[in-house]
């Protein structure tokens, strides 16, 4: 069973990724900010998958 805190972190990241993708879709003056934010969020998620998460549990 995965650590509840780890699941909450992934849920938070998923929410923030969705918000950033929404911001990019709006194509306003802040879309560059959202692209950078999206890069950082993906980097954080990749880091967690490689270094923190349980190896036998897949997060979506």
C-alpha positions as CSV (number, residue, x, y, z in Angstrom):
1,X,0.0,0.0,0.0
2,X,1.4,3.4,-0.9
3,X,2.3,6.0,1.6
4,X,-0.8,8.4,2.0
5,X,1.5,11.4,2.0
6,X,3.0,10.4,-1.3
7,X,-0.4,9.9,-2.8
8,X,-1.5,13.4,-1.6
9,X,1.7,14.9,-3.2
10,X,0.9,13.2,-6.5
11,X,-2.7,14.4,-6.3
12,X,-1.5,18.0,-5.7
13,X,0.9,17.8,-8.6
14,X,-1.8,16.4,-10.9
15,X,-4.0,19.4,-10.0
16,X,-1.3,21.9,-10.6
17,X,-0.4,20.3,-13.9
18,X,-4.0,20.6,-15.0
19,X,-4.1,24.3,-14.0
20,X,-0.8,25.0,-15.9
21,X,-2.1,23.2,-19.0
22,X,-5.3,25.3,-18.8
23,X,-3.2,28.4,-18.6
24,X,-1.3,27.4,-21.7
25,X,-4.5,26.7,-23.6
26,X,-5.7,30.3,-22.9
27,X,-2.8,31.6,-24.8
28,X,-2.6,34.9,-22.9
29,X,0.5,36.9,-21.9
30,X,1.2,34.5,-19.0
31,X,1.4,31.3,-21.1
32,X,5.2,31.4,-21.0
33,X,5.0,31.3,-17.2
34,X,2.7,28.3,-17.3
35,X,5.1,26.5,-19.7
36,X,7.9,27.0,-17.2
37,X,5.7,25.9,-14.3
38,X,4.7,22.8,-16.2
39,X,8.3,21.9,-16.9
40,X,9.1,22.2,-13.1
41,X,6.0,20.1,-12.1
42,X,7.0,17.3,-14.5
43,X,10.5,17.4,-13.2
44,X,9.3,17.1,-9.6
45,X,7.0,14.2,-10.5
46,X,9.8,12.4,-12.3
47,X,12.1,12.9,-9.3
48,X,9.6,11.5,-6.9
49,X,8.9,8.5,-9.1
50,X,12.6,7.7,-9.3
51,X,13.8,8.5,-5.7
52,X,10.9,8.5,-3.3
53,X,8.0,6.4,-4.4
54,X,7.4,2.7,-3.7
55,X,8.8,0.7,-6.6
56,X,5.8,-1.6,-6.9
57,X,3.1,1.1,-7.1
58,X,2.3,3.1,-10.2
59,X,0.9,6.7,-9.9
60,X,-1.3,8.0,-12.7
